[in-house]
Amino acid sequence: MNELNNPTESTGAGSRIGTGNGNYTAENIQVLEGLEAVRKRPAMYIGDISSRGLHHLVYEVIDNSIDEALAGYCNNIEVIIHTDNSITVSDNGRGIPTDLHEKENRSALEVVMTVLHAGGKFDKGSYKVSGGLHGVGVSCVNALSSDLKVTVYREGKIFEQDYQIGKPLYPVKVVGTSDKTGTTVHFKPDNTIFTLEVYDFEILASRLRELAFLNKRIRLSIEDEREVDETGKNISAVFYSENGLRDFIEYLDGMREKLMPEPIYIEGEKNDIPVEIAMQYNTSFSENIHSYVNNINTHEGGTHLAGFRRGLTRTLKSYADKSGMLSKLKFDISGDDFREGLTAIISVKVQEPQFEGQTKTKLGNNEVMGAVDVLVSELLTYYLEEHPKEARTIVNKVILAATARHAARKARELVQRKNVLSGSGLPGKLADCSERDPALCEIYLVEGDSAGGTAKQGRDRKFQAILPLRGKILNVEKAMQHKIFDNEEIKNIFTALGISIGTEEDSKALNLTKLRYHKVVIMTDADVDGSHIATLILTFFFRYMKELIENGYVYIATPPLYLIKKGNNERYCWNEEERQAYVAELSGGKESTVHIQRYKGLGEMNAEQLWLTTMNPEFRTLRQVNIDNGTEADRIFSMLMGDEVPPRRDFIEKNAKYAKIDV
C-alpha cells in the first residue's frame, strides 16, 4: 500500500552533517557480555520470528549506518534485496574498526560481529547519540543468519570476514586495497529460525523513506533484484530529504486540507538535547502526532510527547486568552481541543534513552519533558506573534473543536453508561458467549444481518460471540467526534466490547480494563463491498481504538473464495492460485467437468460451511492486524478515507495492476 513516488525523492547525495570524534579505533569498542541465547530466544532480541523480526534484521544493520551519519561520517546508504532473499547493506562511513582489540585479543571487527553488547555506541566519544536500543544489533543479525559476510573499507585497505550461524570461518583478512571508506554487510536469514523467508520491498522502502525524513541530507536507496519494472530495470527507490521534518509533514499531510500555507517548524537544543518538531493544522477531526527518539518510533509516546503537549496547550491557551477570542465561550477548553486536526512529528536525540512500556517504545527520561516543553513554548510564541493570521486560524479551529467536544459529551456518556457495562445494556443484536474469561473469548463483527444469522448458528456458543453490523459503518475520517459517538453501529461496538472512552486529559483515551474479548474478528464478504466495510472498521479502530490493535486483539477472518467439486471430491480454495491448481488436479485440464462455486458473500455459505472454513480454530486462518509503521498507516488511511480525491485517484492508478475484477 505504500507509495514510492513523493516530492522528496532524489538521486542526489547530500553533504555530511554533525560532528564527532574522528579517532574511531579498537579502543572505542567496549564488550559488555557474550553472544548467547540469541538463537534460542530470538524474539527477545528482534520482536518475533515472522515478518516483523525478519525485517528487523535489516533495520539493525541500517541503524549502524545511520549512527555513522549522525556522527557526521556517512551520507549514502544502499540496500539490495537479492534473488535468494538475502540482503546487502552498504554505507560510506568510516568502516568498522579492524585493529586488534586488546581485551579480546582479536580484531575489533570480529568482536562487533560476534559479541552481544559490543560496539562504539557504548563509548560516548564515538557516538553522541545512537539509534540502536541496546547495542545488540549486528551481532544478533549474525547469530540469526545462516551466512553473513562483512567487508570493511578503511585505511586504504579492504578487510573481509565470513560467518556461518554467527561463527567466523576465518580471522579477519585483507583482500585488497581501496581509497574509499565504509562497511558492507551481506546476510541470509536462517530459514530454520524464521517462519517467513521473503522480504517485502514496500516495508523496507517505507522505513528508508522515514529515515530519510528524520535524517536530512542523507541519501538512502533500495533495489530489488527479484522484480523488474516495465523498462526491464530492477524495482528501486531513492529517498533524500533536504528539509527533514518539514518535508515529512508535507508528505504525511498531503492527503488533508491544510489550514496554513507552511508547516510550523521548531528546531533547537535544550540541556544538550536536540529537538526538532514540525506541525501543521488541517480540516480533519483527528489528532496525528508521531514521536521519535534517535530515529526510533516511540508509538507509546513518553516524556518528549508529554512535553510537547504541555508546551503546545499552555502557549496556545495563553495566546487565545490574550487575543480575547475565548471571551464568548461558555465552557472550558481542554488539551484535546488544541490538538484536533493537528499533525505533528517530534524528533529528539537523547544520549542515554530510557525506554519503558509494553514494547519498550515509551521514553522515560524526565529531563526530556522539560527540554521539549520550554523549546515549544519559546519558539511557538514567536511564531504566533509573527504570523497573526495563522494564529487566529488555529484558535478558531480550537474553538470549533471545543464546541464539538461539548456536544459529544452526552453521546459519549451514552456509550459508557454503567448499565451498559454491567451486561444488562448490551446491544440487542449481540449473541454473547457463555465464557467469561476475556482471554478465552472472541467476538465476530459480521457484515449484515443475514451473515450474522448464519454465524450465530455456526459458532461455538461457549467462547464465540457474534455482533452483526448493518451495512457500512460511519467513515470516521470525515466525521466530527460527536457524530461518531452518536452512530448506532459504533455505539454497539463500544458497548459489546465493554470499552469506555474519555478522560479529562484525553477524550479519546480507552479504558480496556473491562474489555470482554481478547479476539475481535472482522468478518466481511469476499467482494468489493466487503473490503470497503472492513476498511471502514479498520479506520475506526486505528483512529479510536488503536490500543486494541497494539495489544494484538484485532483480526480479520478469511472466508474461502471457492468451493470446488467433482463427484465425491471437494475442496475449499482461498485464492485464484489454489483454485487453478485443484481444478487442474481434478479435471486433467478439462475445467468444464468440475463444479466451481464462487462465494461472494458469507450468506452464501450455510452454518456448517462457515464454521468449518472460517470460524473453527482448528482449520481457520485469522490474519492479525499489526501497525508496522504508524506514520505510513496514518497517511494511507487519510488517503483512502479522507476528502481529498486526487491522491486517492493517483493511488488507484498506480496500483491498478494489483486489482482484480469482481464479477
VENHU-V659103 format. One line per field, one symbol per residue. phi: phi as a letter, one per 30 degrees, with the letter a starting at -180 (. if undefined). Layout:
phi->???
This chain:
phi->.dccdadcdacdccddbibadddcbeddccccaddbidddbdddcbjacceddeddededddeddddddddjcbbbbbbbcddcidbbbbbcddidecddcdddhaeedddedbcdicldddcdddbdbbdddbicedddeddccdbbbcbccahibccbacbbhicddadebdclbaccbkbbccbbedddccdbccdcedddddddeeddddbdiccbbbbcddbcddcjceeaabbabdciddddddddcdcbddcbdbddbbbabbhicdbbbbbacbddcccbccbbbhiddcdcikdddddddddddddddddddddidcdcdcbdcceeddcdiccbbcbbcbdbdccbidchbbdcddddedddeddddddddeddddbdddddddddddddddddddddeddddddceeddddjdcdedddcdcddcdedccbbcccdidddddddddddcddbccbbdcdicdedddccdeddddcdddddddedddiccbjbddbdcdcccdcecbcbccdbbddbddddddddddddddddbbeeddddiccbbdbddcbbcbaidcaadbcadddddddddddcijcdddccccccdbdddcdddddddcbcdedbdbccdcbcdbddddeddddddcddddeddddddddcddcdbdcb
